[in-house]
Amino acid sequence: MADRENSEFWDVYTEDRERTGRLHRRGDEMKKGELHLVVHICIFNSRNQLLIQRRQPFKKGWPNMWDLTVGGSALAGDSSRQAAEREVLEEIGLKLDLSGRRPNFTVNFSDGFDDYYVVRQDVDIQQLKLQKEEVRCVRWADKEEVLLLQREGLMVPYWFLDKLFDMGDIPEYDAHGDRRRWVGIDFADMRCLNSWMSLVEIVRQNFPGLETEEALDDYRATVIKNMERGSAVCALDGNMVVGILLFSPKNNTISCMAVHPDYRRRRIAARMVELMLTKLDCSRDIRVETFREDDGKGSVPRAFYESMGFVPGELTVSLGYPTQEFVLHSGERAGECRKG
């Protein structure tokens, strides 16, 4: 291993990330102002579990610690993407194609630049070929497991570790407020309340019965009750609520749902419904009231519910407003529901 380190050379970069044309031999002390490139690859599966590796106990730097999927220094001549593909192949025997990909984010450190690639791919870890000089073993771990390893002092202490799990599907993470970035779906708690109500004020014209401030106060109290009993789902862009859904496990109904106007056509509503279904009884019909067919506001929500498997039902009236019931019959999408 020492021979390998002595024969490994890195490109030397300036602080503007430009190659100087000089090379640095791994193991030697870097001179002041010299920087090099490092890459990390974080592979998540469809269950949002992170593939983590345990470093060998004899390895220099964080020996015997659990680490991200793969990481290492770019060799002389490597681009960031080439280095990432090579490191994954060398350390765990997995061939990745990162064509057209840029790093999801970069962390600057004292000796250089560290590019992070977040990849979603279901990998059969039994088929991986581990580089025994580097990797002791690998396994899938969810967010709670990874953070527990970190608390126990068994995981390399990346300060952003918890945030990685909100990035598992992002093609490119944008730290500057670009609304194309990843939106997470989760059960809402009281930390979401003020942003939730801010969204309601934006879309209140689509909620009959919320015309007055008194009605908004009553609705706020209802939201709090739902948050406390775990029947409120929200979509989050950072700390901003961009989608809301209240439901009743007792009645097997959707009470209200809305998506921020700037975040529509991104499957946010569908993902909120999919999470809600895990808390409803698939052996019973699931119902929701929405606008009638002849209502100008009805085309989009009606089309959405039909796309989710709901079918039109009885004509109804809600808070004095003409509505129609849509029904997801028992057995439909049963695999996503809880057992009755």
C-alpha positions in Angstrom: 0.0 0.0 0.0 2.9 2.4 0.7 4.3 1.7 -2.7 1.0 2.6 -4.3 0.8 5.9 -2.4 4.4 6.8 -3.5 3.5 6.2 -7.1 0.2 8.1 -7.0 0.3 11.7 -8.4 -2.4 14.4 -8.2 -2.8 17.6 -10.3 -2.0 20.7 -8.4 -4.8 23.4 -8.6 -5.0 27.1 -7.8 -7.7 28.5 -5.5 -9.6 29.3 -8.7 -9.7 25.6 -9.5 -7.3 25.9 -12.4 -4.6 23.3 -13.1 -1.1 24.7 -12.6 0.6 22.0 -14.7 2.4 20.8 -11.6 2.0 17.4 -10.0 2.0 16.4 -6.3 3.0 12.9 -5.1 0.6 11.4 -2.6 2.1 11.2 0.9 4.2 14.3 0.5 3.3 17.5 2.4 1.5 19.9 0.1 3.0 23.4 -0.2 1.1 26.5 0.9 -1.4 27.5 -1.8 -1.4 24.1 -3.5 -4.7 22.4 -3.8 -6.0 19.1 -5.1 -9.3 17.5 -6.1 -11.2 14.9 -4.0 -14.4 13.2 -4.9 -17.2 11.4 -2.9 -20.0 9.3 -4.3 -23.2 8.7 -2.3 -25.4 6.0 -3.7 -29.0 5.8 -2.4 -31.5 3.0 -3.3 -35.2 3.4 -4.0 -35.9 3.1 -0.2 -33.7 6.1 0.4 -31.0 4.0 2.1 -27.4 5.1 1.8 -24.8 2.5 0.7 -22.0 2.9 3.3 -18.6 1.3 3.5 -16.5 0.4 6.5 -12.9 1.4 6.1 -10.2 -1.1 6.8 -8.6 -0.9 10.4 -5.1 -0.5 8.8 -6.1 2.3 6.4 -4.7 5.7 6.9 -7.3 8.4 7.7 -10.4 7.3 9.7 -9.4 3.7 10.1 -12.2 1.2 10.9 -14.9 3.9 10.5 -18.1 3.8 8.5 -17.9 6.2 5.5 -20.0 7.3 2.5 -20.2 4.9 -0.4 -16.9 5.8 -2.0 -14.4 8.6 -1.8 -10.9 9.4 -2.9 -8.5 11.7 -4.6 -8.5 12.5 -8.3 -5.4 11.2 -10.1 -3.3 13.4 -12.4 -5.3 13.9 -15.6 -8.6 13.0 -14.0 -11.7 15.2 -14.4 -14.0 15.2 -11.4 -16.4 12.9 -13.2 -13.7 10.5 -14.3 -12.3 10.4 -10.8 -15.7 9.5 -9.4 -16.3 6.8 -11.9 -12.9 5.3 -11.4 -13.1 5.4 -7.5 -16.4 3.6 -7.5 -15.1 0.9 -9.9 -11.9 0.5 -7.9 -13.4 0.4 -4.4 -16.6 -1.6 -4.8 -16.4 -2.9 -8.4 -19.4 -1.0 -9.6 -19.4 0.6 -13.1 -21.2 4.0 -13.0 -21.9 6.3 -16.0 -21.9 9.9 -14.8 -22.0 11.3 -18.3 -23.5 14.8 -18.3 -23.5 15.0 -14.5 -21.9 17.7 -12.4 -21.2 17.3 -8.7 -24.3 17.9 -6.6 -22.2 20.1 -4.3 -18.6 20.9 -3.5 -17.0 21.3 0.0 -13.8 23.3 0.2 -11.2 22.1 2.6 -7.7 23.2 3.6 -5.9 21.3 0.9 -8.5 21.4 -2.0 -11.9 20.8 -3.4 -14.2 17.9 -2.5 -16.9 17.1 -5.1 -19.9 15.1 -4.0 -22.1 13.1 -6.4 -25.5 11.9 -5.1 -26.7 8.9 -7.1 -29.9 6.9 -6.9 -29.4 3.3 -8.0 -30.6 -0.1 -6.6 -27.4 -2.1 -6.2 -27.1 -5.8 -5.3 -24.3 -5.6 -2.7 -23.7 -9.3 -3.0 -22.4 -8.8 -6.5 -20.0 -6.0 -5.5 -16.2 -6.7 -5.6 -14.7 -4.9 -2.7 -11.1 -3.5 -2.8 -9.8 -5.3 0.3 -6.9 -2.8 0.7 -9.5 -0.1 1.2 -12.9 -1.5 2.1 -13.8 -3.9 4.9 -17.5 -4.3 4.1 -20.5 -2.5 2.8 -24.2 -2.3 3.7 -27.4 -0.3 3.2 -28.4 2.0 6.1 -31.3 4.4 6.5 -31.0 7.9 7.9 -31.6 6.9 11.6 -29.0 4.1 11.4 -26.4 6.4 9.8 -27.0 9.2 12.4 -26.8 6.7 15.2 -23.4 5.5 13.9 -22.3 9.1 13.9 -23.5 9.7 17.5 -21.7 6.5 18.6 -18.4 7.8 17.0 -18.4 5.0 14.4 -19.1 7.2 11.3 -16.8 9.7 9.7 -18.2 13.0 11.1 -19.5 14.8 8.0 -21.3 17.9 9.2 -24.0 17.6 6.4 -24.7 13.9 6.9 -28.4 14.3 7.8 -28.9 16.6 4.8 -27.7 14.0 2.3 -30.9 12.0 2.8 -33.0 14.9 1.5 -30.9 14.8 -1.7 -31.3 11.2 -2.7 -33.2 12.1 -5.9 -31.7 15.5 -6.9 -30.2 15.5 -10.4 -28.4 18.7 -9.4 -28.6 20.4 -6.0 -29.1 24.1 -6.2 -28.2 26.1 -3.1 -29.5 29.4 -4.5 -33.3 29.0 -4.4 -33.8 27.4 -7.8 -37.3 26.0 -7.5 -36.4 23.0 -9.7 -34.5 21.5 -6.7 -35.6 18.5 -4.6 -38.8 18.7 -2.6 -39.2 16.3 0.3 -42.5 14.7 1.5 -43.1 13.9 5.1 -45.6 14.0 7.9 -45.9 17.6 9.2 -45.3 18.8 12.8 -45.6 22.1 14.5 -42.4 23.4 13.0 -44.3 23.5 9.7 -47.4 25.4 11.0 -46.6 29.0 10.0 -45.3 28.1 6.6 -48.3 25.8 6.1 -50.7 28.7 6.9 -48.7 31.0 4.6 -49.4 28.6 1.7 -53.1 28.4 2.7 -53.3 32.2 2.3 -51.9 31.9 -1.2 -54.4 29.2 -2.3 -57.4 30.0 -0.1 -59.5 31.0 -3.1 -59.7 27.3 -3.9 -61.0 26.4 -0.4 -64.6 27.3 0.0 -65.3 28.4 3.6 -61.9 30.1 4.2 -63.0 33.5 3.1 -62.8 35.1 6.6 -60.1 35.5 9.2 -62.3 33.7 11.7 -62.5 30.8 9.3 -58.7 30.8 8.9 -58.3 30.7 12.7 -60.6 27.6 12.8 -58.7 26.0 10.0 -55.4 26.6 11.8 -56.8 24.8 14.9 -57.8 21.9 12.7 -54.3 21.7 11.2 -52.7 21.6 14.7 -55.0 18.7 15.7 -54.0 16.8 12.6 -50.3 17.5 13.1 -50.6 16.2 16.7 -52.3 13.0 15.6 -50.1 12.3 12.6 -52.6 13.0 9.9 -51.0 16.0 8.2 -48.6 15.5 5.2 -46.6 18.3 3.7 -44.1 18.9 0.9 -41.0 20.8 1.9 -38.5 22.8 -0.1 -36.0 23.4 2.7 -38.1 24.8 5.5 -40.8 26.2 3.2 -44.1 24.2 2.9 -45.0 23.9 -0.8 -47.7 21.2 -0.5 -50.3 20.3 2.1 -52.6 17.4 2.8 -54.9 16.7 5.7 -56.6 13.3 6.0 -58.7 11.3 8.4 -57.7 7.7 9.2 -61.0 7.3 11.1 -63.2 8.3 8.1 -60.7 7.1 5.4 -60.9 10.5 3.7 -58.8 13.3 2.3 -59.9 16.5 4.1 -57.9 19.0 2.0 -54.9 19.2 -0.4 -53.1 22.0 -2.2 -49.8 22.6 -3.9 -48.0 25.9 -4.2 -48.6 27.4 -7.7 -44.9 27.6 -8.4 -44.4 23.9 -7.6 -47.1 22.2 -9.6 -46.6 19.5 -12.3 -43.8 17.9 -10.3 -45.8 14.9 -8.8 -45.8 16.6 -5.4 -49.6 15.9 -4.9 -49.1 12.3 -6.0 -46.2 11.7 -3.6 -48.3 13.2 -0.8 -51.2 10.9 -1.5 -48.8 7.9 -1.7 -47.5 8.7 1.8 -51.0 9.2 3.1 -52.1 5.8 1.8 -49.6 4.1 4.1 -51.8 5.3 7.0 -55.2 4.5 5.5 -57.2 1.3 5.4 -57.0 -0.4 2.0 -60.0 -2.7 2.8 -62.3 0.4 2.8 -63.1 3.0 0.2 -61.1 6.2 0.4 -63.1 9.4 -0.3 -62.5 13.0 -1.1 -64.8 15.9 -2.1 -63.7 18.2 -4.9 -65.2 20.6 -7.5 -67.9 19.5 -9.8 -67.3 18.9 -13.5 -69.0 22.2 -14.6 -67.0 24.2 -12.1 -64.1 26.1 -13.8 -61.8 25.2 -10.8 -62.5 21.5 -11.2 -60.6 20.4 -14.3 -57.1 20.1 -12.7 -58.1 18.5 -9.3 -60.6 16.1 -11.0 -58.0 15.0 -13.5 -55.5 14.4 -10.7 -57.8 12.2 -8.6 -58.7 10.2 -11.7 -55.0 9.7 -12.4 -54.6 8.3 -8.9 -57.4 5.8 -9.4 -60.3 7.7 -7.9 -63.7 7.7 -9.7 -66.5 10.2 -9.6 -69.2 9.6 -7.1 -72.2 11.4 -5.6 -72.8 15.1 -6.0 -72.4 16.8 -2.6 -72.4 20.2 -1.0 -69.6 21.3 1.3 -69.9 24.4 3.4 -72.7 25.6 1.1 -70.5 25.0 -2.0 -71.5 22.5 -4.7 -69.0 19.6 -4.8 -68.6 16.0 -5.9 -67.3 13.0 -4.1 -64.5 11.0 -5.7 -63.9 7.5 -4.5 -60.8 5.2 -4.5 -62.5 1.8 -4.1 -61.2 -0.8 -1.7 -58.5 -2.9 -3.2 -57.2 -0.2 -5.6 -53.5 0.7 -4.9 -53.8 -1.8 -1.9 -50.1 -2.4 -1.9 -49.6 1.2 -0.7 -52.2 1.1 2.1 -51.9 -0.2 5.6 -53.7 -3.3 6.5 -57.2 -2.9 7.9 
